[in-house]
């Protein structure tokens, strides 16, 4: 573990030096986005050190042929990739004809700050060039008010008589993906224009998978107010720049303001990209950077009013949860139901930028509670809109019903590891669980009636088809699966998978009866039989739910005994050794206690946590938050706090030594779950909202807000008291530690 940013601040990310050995993790942490586009925290100037250049546009992707050594029937045709877009953030800086390379130039002072209250990055540094010292001040943000706009400023001040300073900034399509299987250049240049306003249009290369090609139009305008600065336009191969040049003596300076509009054929016909993009840019230029920045600050302030979490007494925990919320809302805001949440968001290329089941399993609860129901509903609609593709995915492996993809952009599976793609089936139940959460929390049954029931029935069909009957035990089993613990592949009867399948069938059949859904009687009977006879391996003597068949045959010893130089296991042990070991990558059985906290006894939760958590190496970003949540329910305060800190600061402290690949966006919501469902103990079912607080002793207070059935509530709690304040809406009844109270405006209750 190594803290990427040395300074702690409750609302800012502060970088005070360029550490070349840690540059990629720093680029990830300093990423920005607005739900429509975003970029890694690359420096504006040239940098030849270890770097991953990356600008990404939501919904713009490319199918890259699946590359495997041994092709199996049913493999996805392609692996989808988020595409590294043409570079519009660069400012090439030269002094007396020599290009500045930050990896080779002495830096006397450096300070870069992202203010998460506004989503603006600002940087100030002093460079010592061969000709003298320069002070550089720059800023950038992606507007959440006008999402097609990126705004940048760049100023140079000579601290010595340095001579000629040149800055080139514009649009550059000479980019590639670092994860391209065959080194392809994914962009085909379609237009390149210079002049006062630059324009670059690129289109994704042809593909043989019937995936629509995307075209993107970039329009850029940069200007400098100082009359002494010479301005010109230069055009190169696949790039076009504005050039600014001036001779600077000590004290001289010039300042550049740059706006870029980005529009795509996802929203606009290709023939209109230039005109529409130009119009958006012209309107932004008329408003000016000051107004754009004011609107940015106001929009983020409105957002923080709804989703902010305040933790008093622990600045590291405070920064961690705000960092995670900042990036979740920078990645997805519910404005476009065609989009979903990629595991890396706009911060890297790993995992292809596609939608995983992480959305339903981890992100959905946060969006459901901290925003209007429409945001969460759009995430559900994404799955409904891709139901036909899910049915195709099931058919490819000879199954009825629907199998939702492990990885997708448009509903078609595009993940190329068989053991995960067609064996990690618990994701299917996650789709039903999200529908359940939406319905229980909002009280709105219209989604199930209009859309959700169709998804639920097709998933139930899949389970009924996929389950195998075992006559000797008179039960149904799910064989050849991979549970959430991906350090065990192709196992039989993963407990969580079986339990979730059973529950999702039962929940679906309840709604089939309630809505009189036209489902064949024989099918209903088969589904009911599978649910009633689903095999669940439970040892009543130890109260353990056995993770999968044969797990107890392994040599069992705690992960604490693994030598430190052999961690993480995935980088040091052979896959054969990992599969034979007892070590668990991430929450598996433990997940059931988060999903269904009222279906298990406290004694069962404690017994299973004390057995499985010591075997867990937490080498998935999704693991610590779930364990923290369940530890809170068990009353294991020290474990809950330790695991929360790991979840909240996973990237800021680079716990898994992989932040260089990009941030763990979808796991970030887990830290919010650990707070709301863990420490606050929130639960909702049957129209009853309840809380069972378990606040760490060292925290002075936690404050969170939630939308609940047309009401806005604020809860505040610590180890001694719980306060619920009704900010908007009608009075309501809630339960605190099982005691019913009626909240008209404000309710305060001692916990000890």
N, C-alpha and C positions, 0 to 999 in steps of 0.2 A: 504494500500500500504506500502510495506517495501522493501527497496533496499537490494538485496541479497548480493551484493558485495559492501563493504564500499567505495572502491577507484574507481575513474573514470579515465579511460585511453582511448585514442582514438583507440588503436589497441590491447590492452591486457585486459584479464579478471583476476583480482587480488583478491585472497582470503587471508586475513591476520589473520584469526582465525577460529577455529572450533566452530561454534555455534550449540550445540547439539539440540536446539529447532528448528533450521532452517536447519537441515542437509539434508533432502530430497530435498528442493528447491535448495540448493547449489549443490547437486549431479546432478540435472537436468542442471543447468547453466554450470557446468564444464564438460559436456558430450563432447565426440569426435566421429567422424566418417569419413569414406572415400567413402561413396556411396555403398560400398560392405559389410561393417560391421561397428559396432561402439559399444560404451558402455557409460553408465552413469558414472558420475564422482565419483565412489566409491573409497574409500581409499584402498591402497594396503594391509594394515594390517587388522587384525580382527577388527570389529567394531560392538558392540552389541547394540548400540543406534538405534534410528529410522532410518532405511535405506531401500532402495529398490535396491537390487543388480540386475544388468542387463547388459548383453552382447547380442547383437542381430545381425543376419546375414540377409542381404537383400534377399527377395524371399523365405526364409525358414519359413514355417508357419504350423499351425496345426488346423484342424477343431475340434471345441469343441461343443458338442450337444447343440442346442438352449434350453435355460432354461426359460420357461415362466409359469405363473400360469394358463393361459387359452389359449389353442392352437387354433389358427384361421387358416382356410384353406388359403393356400398361404404363410404361414410363411416360411422363409428360413430354410433349413434343419439344418444348423449349423451356429455358430458364429466363424469366423476365428480369430486366435490368432497368433501374433508374439511370437516366443518361446525364452525364456531366455536360452541362449546357455551355455554349460559348461564353467566354469570359468578358464581363463588362465591369468588373470591379478594379481592374488593374490601373496603376499609375506608374508607368515606367519613368524612373528618375535618373537623369544623367547630369554629371558635372564636368564641364569642359570636354564633352564628347565621350566620357567614360560612364558606362551604365553602373548604377549602384546595385550591389548585391548585398542584401542584409545578412546573408550568411558569412560574408567576407569583410564587412565594414564594421569598424569599431563603433560601438553604441555607448555613449557616455551616460545618457539617462533614457529610461523607457517607462512609460505608464500607459496601459490600455484598460479601459473600463467599459463594461456593459451595464448600464443602469436598467435593471429589469422593470422598473416602474414605467419606463418609456419605450423600451426596446431599441435604444440608441447606443451604438458603440462610438466611443471617442478615444483618440490616441494622441499622445504627445511624446516626441523623442528628440534627442540631439545626436546627430551623426557626426563623426569625425572623418571627413573625406581627405584625400590627398591634397585638395585645394583649400581646405578649411572646414569650419563647422557649420552645419545646417540644423535649424530647428524645424521639425515637421509636425504639423497638427492636422489630423484628419478625423472624419466622422462618417458613419454610414447607418442607414436603417432601411428596412423593407416596410413600406407603409401598410398598416392594417386598416387605414381609412380608404385608400385607393390602392388595391392590392397589386395592380399591374405596375406600380411605380417603386423604383429603388432610388434613394437619394443619397448623394455623397458630397463631401467637401474635402478639399486638400489644399493646404497652404504651406509655403516654404518661406522661411526667414533666414537670411544670411547672418551668422554671428561673426563672421570674418569676411574679408574680401575674397570671395570664392571664384568669381568669374562667371562664365556662362552656365546657366542652369536650364535644363530642358525637361519638360514633362510631356509624356504621350499617354493619352487615355482614350479609350474608344471601345470597339467591339472586336473580339478575336475568336474565330471558330477553329483555331488550331488546338483542339482539345481531344482527349481520349479518355475512356474509362480505364481505371487501373485493373478492373475485374473482367475486362473483355476476354472471353475464352480464346479468341483467335486474333487478338490485337486489332480488331476492326475499328475503323473510324465510323462512328454511328451516324454522323451528320453529313448530309449532302448540301453543299452551298447552292442556294437558289437566287440570291440577290445580294449585291454589295454596292452601297452608294455612299459617296462622300458629300462634302459641302458643309453648310452651317449646321445641318442636322444629319447625323449618320444613320444608316439603315443597313441591317444585316438580316437576311432571311435564310433559315436553314430548315431542312426536312430530314426526318429519319430515313435511313437507307431502306431499300426494298427488303422485304422478308417473304418467306414462303409459307407463312403460317396464317394467312388471312387476318393478320392484326393490322388495323388501320395505321397508315403512316401519319405522323404528326409533323406539322410545320409550325415554326415559331418565328415571329417577327420581333426584332430588337431595334428600338429607335432610341438614339442617344443624343443628348445635347449638353455640351460643356461650355462654360464661358468664364472669362477672367475680367475683372473690373478695371485692373490697372492698364492705363494706356501705353505704358512703356513695354508691355509684354507683347511680343510678336506672336501672332496666331496663324496657323495654317492647317491644312488637312493633308494627310498622307495615306496612301492605300497600298497594302501589300497583298501577299497571297493569303486569301481567306481571312483578311483582317482590314480594318480601317480605323484611323486614329485622328483625333485632334492633337496638334502639337502646340505647346506653349513654351516660349524661350525668352529669357531675359538675362542681362548681365547684372549680377548682384554684388554690391559692396556691403560692408558691414551695416546692418540695420535695414537693408532693403528687403522687401517681401512681395509676394503675390499670392493671390487666393483664387482657387478654382471651385466653382460649383457645378455639379454634374447630376443630371436626371436621366434615368433610363426607363422606358416603358417596355413591358414584355407581354405579348399577346400570342395566343395559340389557336390552332384550328379546333381545339376542343370547344371553343366558344364562338369563333368567328370564321366565316368562309375564307379560304386562303387568299382569294383575290382582294379581300378587304383588310388583310393584316396591316399593310403599310398605312392605309388611310386611318383606320381605327386606332392603331398604335400611335400614329402621329397626333391624332386628335387628343388622346389621353395625355400624351406628353405635353402638348401645347397648353392644355388646361392646367396641368400641374405647374408648368413654368409661369403661367399667369398668376397663380396663387403665390408662388415663391417658396423657397426652402423654409423660411421662418414660419409661414402659415402651415406648411406641410408638417413641420415638426410639432407645432402646437396641436394640430389635429391628431398626430400620432400619440402625443402624451395624453390627450383627452380620451382617446379610444382605449389605451391601455389602462388608464385610471378607472374607466367604467368596468373593464374586464376584471381588474383586481378587486373592485368592490364586491364582486360576486364570489370569486374563487379564492381569495387570499386566506392564508393560514398564519396566525401569529403564535409563535412559541417564545414566551418570556423566560429568560434565564439560561438559554443554551444557543449561542449564536451560530454554532456549527449546524445544529439541527434546523435552526431557522433558515439559514442560507440554503440548506439542502432541499427543504420542501419547496421554497420559492423557486429555486433553480429548476426543479422538476416540473412545477406547474407552468413556469414561464415557457419551457420547451414543449410541453404538451399542447398549450394553446398556440404556440408558434407553428406547430405542425398541423393541427386540425382544429377548426372552430365551428364545424357544422354548417357552413354556408353552401356546401356542394355535396349532395347525396351521392354523387358519382365517385367521390373520394373516400379514402379510408386512412388508416394510421400505419405508416411504415415503421418498422422497428428502429430505423436510424433517422427517420424524418428527413430533414435537409442537411444532415451532418456527416453523411458518408455513404458509400456504395454497398457495404456489406448487407446481405439479405435482400438485395435487389430493390429495396424501396417498396416492396409489395405489402399487401395486407396479410397478417397472420391471425391465428385465433387469439393472439394476445389482445386484440381489440375487445372481444367479448369477455375474455377471462380476466383482464386487468384494467383496461382503459374505460370500458363502458360505465362502471359504477361512478367514477369521478365525473364524467360528463353528465350523467343522469342527475346527480345531486347538485352540482355547482352551476348548472346552466338551466335554460328553459327546456322543457321536455322535447321540444322540436329538435334540439341538437342530438340527443340520444336516439330519437326516432329516425333520424336520417342515417345513423349507423345501422339501425335495424333494416331500413329500406335498402341499403347497399346489399345486404344478404338476400332480401326478397327479390331484388332486381336480377340477381345472379342465380336464382333457383334452378332454372333450366340447365345452366352449366353444371350445377352441383349434381343434377340427375345424370348428366352425361358422364361426370366423373365416376359416379357409382357404377354405371353401366360398363365402363372400361374395365372394371375388375369383376364383372359378372354379378353385380348386386342390383337389387331393386331399390327404389327410393332415391334419396339424395345423400351424397357424401360431399360435404363442403370442403374446399381445398385447404391444404395446409398453407399454401402460398399462392396469392393471386393478385392480378390487377383488374381482371374483368370477369372473374368467376371460374375461368379455366385453371386447372392445377398447373403450376410452373415451378415445382420443387423437384430436385433431381436425386434425392436420397430415398430409396425404396422403403427402408426401415422406418422412415418418418412419414413420407408422402402417403403411403397406403396402409400404415399400421398404427399411426398415432391418432386413433379414432375418437378419443375423448373430446376432440375439438368439435365434433358434430353435436354433442350434448351441450357444449358451450353456447351454441347458437340458440338453443331452446332456453338455456338458463338466462341469457340476456333478455329474451322476450318475457320470461317470468319476472325478472327484476323490474323491467319497465312497467309491466302491468300492476304488480304489487305496489310499487313506489308511487306511481302517478294515479292509480285508480282508473286509468283510461283503458277500457277494454276494446276500443275501436280498432287498435292495431291488430290484435289477435283476430278479430272478426273479419277485417278486410284483407289482411296480409299474412299475419303470423301463423294462423292455423294451417295454411298451405305448406309453409316451411316445416312446421312441427310434424305434420302427418307424413311427409316424405322422409323425414329423418327417422320417425318411428318405423316406417317400412324398411328402411335400411337396417336398423337394429334387428328387426324380426327376421330378416333375410341373412344377416351376417352371423347371428348366434347359432351355435352348434348344440344339438341335443345330446346329452349323455345319459343313455338309458339306465345304466347301473346305479347312477346317483339321482336319476329322475330330475335333472336340472339342465339349464341352458348355460353355455359357456362362451366366452369370447376368446378364441385361440389366435395365436400369431399376431399379437398386438405390441405396440410400444407405448408405455404409459408416459406420463410427464417426465419420469426419470429416464432420460435418454441414455443413461449409462447401463441400461438393460434393454436389449432389443429383441423383438420376436419372442415375447413371453406369452404365457397362457394365463388368463384371468387376472390381469392387472385390476386390483381392487377398485381404484377410482374409476377406471373405464367401465367396469361392470356396474358399479353403483350409479354412475351418471346415466348409463344407458337405461337401467331399470327406472330411475326417477323420471327421465325425459319421456319414456313411453307412458308411464302412469299419468304424468301431467298432461300429455297430449290427449289421452283417452278421456280424461275429465272434461277437457274442452270440446272434444268431439261430441260427447253426450250433451254438454251444455248448449252447444250451437246446433245440434242435430246435423252435424256434418255428414254428407253422403259417403260414408265409408262402408264398404262391404262387410257384412256380419262375420264372415269367415276370417277376414283380415283382422278385424277387431279382436276376435277370439284368439287368434294366433299371437297378436301383440300382447294381449293380456296374459296369455300363458307364458310368454317369454319373460315378461316383467315379474310375474308371480314366482317363477322358478329360476330366476337369474342366480347364478352361483356367487356367493359372497363368502369368502374364507375368513372365518372369525374364530379366535381361540378364546372361549369364555373364561378360561383359567387365568390367562395373562391379560385379557381384554384387548389383545392386539388384533387388528385387521391386517392380514398377511398381504404384503404388497403384491406378490404374484406367486404362482405355483413355483415351488422350489427355492424361494428366497431364503427360507430358514435352513436350507442345506448348505448355504455358503458359510465360510469362516467369518464369524461376526466379531469385529473389534472396532473401537471408535476411530474416527478420522483424526483425532488428536494424536494418534500414534504414527501417523504418516510423517516421515521426515520432511522438514520444510523445503529441502532442495528437490523434492519430488512433486511439489505442487506448482501450478495446477496439474492435476492428473492427466488432463487431455494433452498436455504438452510434454509429458515425461514418461507416461506409461504406454505400453502397447494397447491397442483396442482389445485384444484378447484378454489381457490382464484386467482391464477395466470391467469387461463384461462378466468375468468370473468373480470379481470382488463384491463385497457387500456395500460398497460406497455409492451414495445416491447423489446424483447431480443437482437435483432440485426437488421442491415439495411435490410429493406424490400422494400417498395416503393422507398426509396432513391437509391437502387441499379440500378434502371432503368436509373437514371441520370448519373451514372458512365458508364454503358454499352453503352448508346446511348446519349452522351452529346449534339449532334446537333439536336436531335429530339424534344427537349423541350425548351421552352423559359426561359430566365433568371428569369423572374417573376414567372414562374411555379416552377422552382427549388427552389427559395428563399421561396416561400409560403409553399411548402411541407417540406423543411428543418426546417423552423421555427415552423411548427406544429408537425412534427414527432420526431425530434431529442430530444426535451425536454421530450418526453414520453419514450425515449429509455434508458434502464439501462445498455446497453453495456456488458451484462453478457455472450456474446460470444466473443471469441478472434477475430472473423472475422468482428466485428462491427466498432471499432474506425477508422480503415483505410479507409473504404468506406465513412464514414461520413466526415472524413478529406478531402478526395478527392473532394467530392461534395461541402463542405464548401469553398474550394479554388475557385471552379468554380462560387460560389455565391458571392465571394468577402468578405466572413466572415473570416477575417484573424485570429482573436483570437481563434475562434472555430477550424479552420484548424490546427493551431499550437498546441492547447491543445490536440486535438484528435490524431494528428500525434505522439506526445510524448507518449501518452498512447499506440498507436500501436507499436511504435519502441521499447519501453521499457516494454512491457507487461510482459515478464518473468523476465527481470533484476530487475524490481521493483515489481514483483508479484502482479500486479493490481487486478487480479481476485482471488487471494488467492488459486490458484490451480497449481502453478508451481511445486509443489512436485510430481505431477503425470507424469511430463515430460514437455518438451518445446512444444510450439504451432507452430510447424514447418510450416504448410501450411498457417497459418495466418501471418507469418513473411513476406511473399511476399507482404502483404498488405501495409507495411510501405514503400516498394519500389514504389508501385502503388501511394501512397499518395505523394511521391516525384516527380515521373516522370509524372504521369497523373494529379496530383493535383497541386503541386507547380510549376512544369515546364509547365504544361498544354499541354502535348504532345497529339496529335491526328493524326491519319492517315486514309485516305480513298481515293480511286480512284487515288492512286499514288502520293498523296500530303501529305507531312510531315509538320506538323505545331506545333507551340508552343504559348502558352498564359501564360507567367510567372506570378506567384503570390508568391513572396518570402517573408517569414516573415522578418519584419524590423530588428529583433535582430540578424539575420544571416548575417555574413559578405559576404559569398559566398557559393554557392552550385556548385559542379562539378560532372558531370556524363558522362559516355560513353555509346554509343549505336551502334549496328550493324544495318545498314539499307540498304538493297538491294546492297550487296557487297561493302559497304562503312563502314568506322569506323569514327564516329563523336564524338567529345567531346563538351559538352555544359557547359557553366559557366554562372551563373546569380546570381543577388541579387535584391534588391528592386529598383535599379537604372539603371542597364544595363543587356543586354543579349549578350553573345558571343557564336558563333558556329564556331568550327574549324574542318576542314576536314583533318583527319589524314591519311586515306587511301581511295583509290577509285576515281572515276570520280566526277567532280563538279556536283552540284545538286541545284535545286530550292526548297526552303522551305518558309514557311509563319510564320511570327512573328506578333502576334496580328492582323492577317488579311492582313498584307503587304507582298507581294512576294519579296524575295531577292534571289540572285544567289550566292551560296557559292563556290568559287574556292579554297580557302585555309582557310581564317579566316574572319569572319564577326562580327562586334560589333555594337550594336544598343542601344541607350539610351531608357529607358522605361518611363521616366518622362520628 
